[in-house]
Each structure stands twice: as structure tokens, then as C-alpha cells.
């Protein structure tokens, strides 16, 4: 349900979806395969924007860690 709504949102913005990063592991840890792949692709500038259903879908490690992930990619 979340993925289809995110796809609809991207289409409504006329955005090209470069990849979808879907983990089936707990968001409480950073050592998730798709999470790591997303950061690898971000470092290679394969995309400009990450869209998530809700912030807790991105990570459940807490606010401080979330901001650290964001800062890491905007430097």
C-alpha cells in the first residue's frame, strides 16, 4: 500500500523513479541491505530526492540518528 501511494505521488510530480529501496527488516538498525544500497547510490548521485511514507519508515533509530543520515548526504 505504501509503495503504490509513493509511486502515485512521484507520478503526480512528474518525477522519474530511479530506484525503490524496500527493506523487510526492522528499521531499528542501519545494517539493512536496501538502506545501505540507498546510501551507496546517494553517494554516486544517482538521485536527487528520497521520498518516504513516514519518517519512521526511513529509520526507527531516533531523531538524532535520522538527522545524522540526512547531514551525511548533504555535505
TAPE-V222609 format. One record per backbone hydrogen bond with DSSP energy under -0.5 kcal/mol. CO is the residue of the C=O (numbers start at 1). NH is the residue of the N-H. Records with the same first field share a line. If there is no record, write none. Layout:
BEGIN
CO=NH / NH
END
This chain:
BEGIN
1=5
2=6
3=7
4=8
5=9
6=10
7=11
8=12
9=13
10=15
11=14
15=17
16=18
20=22
21=23
26=29
27=60
30=32
32=36
33=37
34=38
35=39
36=40
37=41
38=42
39=43
40=44
41=46
42=45
54=57 / 58
55=58 / 59
62=66
63=67
64=68
65=69
66=70
67=71
68=72
69=73
70=73 / 74
71=74 / 75
END
